[in-house]
Each structure stands twice: as C-alpha cells, then as structure tokens.
Amino acid sequence: MSPPALGQPVPDFELPATGGKSIRLSALRGQAVVLYFYPKDSTPGCTLESRDFRDQLAAFARAHAVVLGVSRDGLSSHERFKGAECLPFELLADEDEALCRQYDVLKEKNLYGRKVMGIERSTFLIDGDGVLRREWRKVKVEGHVAEVLLALQTL
C-alpha cells in the first residue's frame, strides 16, 4: 500500500488509545486531525514535541482540530507518558506498526553503531473531509508545532 498522497483522502484506521479508548479516524470527520508520529515515549525530543502540542492545544481546538500522537509504544507506556507530561490529547498505540507502515514513517536509523528500524518523526494534517493537506517528514522539533498550527489556520 502506498502512503497517503497530498490532496487525496486518507484510508480509515482504528487504533487503541489512552484513556481506554479506541480511535477511528472516520469518527473524527468534520474536524481537522493533526497526526504526529514520534519515536518513543519519554525521550527528550518526543517529550519536547509533545509538550509543544500540549501548550498549543487551545489554539488547535479553536481551529477545530484534534491532535493525536502515535508511536509503537504500548498503552501502559503511553498512559505513563501522558500522565507525566499532562498531555490533554490521546496517544495511539501502533504496536504492530500497521499505521506506521501505511504512512511510511519507519526508516532505518543508526543506534550506537547498529542499524535499526525506527519511526522518523513526521506529522500529517488531515482536513475535516479526511483529505491529506500537509505532511512534514524528518521533523526538527523546534518551531514545528507553530508551523503545523499556521498551516492548519490557512486551510
């Protein structure tokens, strides 16, 4: 399956989420969705990025958007991370990597001299009709959330 293309509807998905929920993309129609993929709970860059989304959540809500974080971590890890950082949005557990593969965010990385597969920090902006409007790959954390918010506000 090829990754979602700009200007095209994205395939529906359903994943387990924090708070004992299951999130189905199609159930969020009518709202924009900011889907951000991050490598691992409670690591420095992922924590900073999640805090930035947390701190700007009111602005995303005013723009009628839902923010969802996705990693391969399990729900218990997500719950600890969400609680420790007071994240007011849900984190999705993609333990089987199906959504990561669908969005083509799994990339080979070097970890202490070893080649491993990991999530390349990426964000996708899906409009209220389920159409992919923007994507950011190889994200650098600093300034990223502000850039996503600006793109959302110009939809």
Secondary structure, DSSP 8 states (H G I E B T S, - for coil): -----TTSB----EEEEGGGEEEEGGGGTTSEEEEEE-S-TTSHHHHHHHHHHHHTHHHHHHTTEEEEEEES--HHHHHHHHHHHT--SEEEE-TT-HHHHHTT-EEEEEETTEEEEEE--EEEEE-TTSBEEEEE-S--STTHHHHHHHHHHT-
